[in-house]
Amino acid sequence: MTLSMPKKTGQKKREERDLPGNVRRGLLAHAQGHNWTESAKISGLTPHALRQWRKHPQADSFIAEAINTTLEEAHGTLSKATPLLAEKLISIALDPKVRGYTSVQAISECFKIIQSGIVDRENKIEMRKLREAMERLSGNRIQDDYIDV
């Protein structure tokens, strides 16, 4: 006679399931600056339950991806406005009636943001090249936990 493991019944553990849509909405709200209570209302959960979902193995990567998507959209918006900002900067710089320091700082910050977005993109490309070179040298796939591209 052989002993067999009893069949598991009921729901899977939280860590064994994918993040449900309502939890994703709640975590996204929290990542966007809402407190736990507001985020829980958005997700239809209690604040405690949402904080428990925050410990889920997929939560960190989901939040990071959501933040990166938001940043990319913001960079896209700023990039589209760059020609108009450049024209405004030139008109301010050439207008003898306007004291340039009034809006130059905001325009300058926009260009800094654009530049940092370009540098970040270039760094991602270089990191990808490094990862590929390391994989070729070691003959193994490099785990995403060690190098984040």
Buried (B, 14 or more C-beta within 10 A) or exposed (E): EEEEEEEEEEEEEBEEEEBEEBBBBBBBBBBEEBEBEBBBBBBEBEBEBBBEBBEBEBBEEBBEEBEEEEEEEEBEEBBEBEEEBEEBBEEBEEEEEEEEEEBBEEBEEBBEBBEEBEEEEEEEEEEEEEBEEBEEEEEEEBEEEEEEE
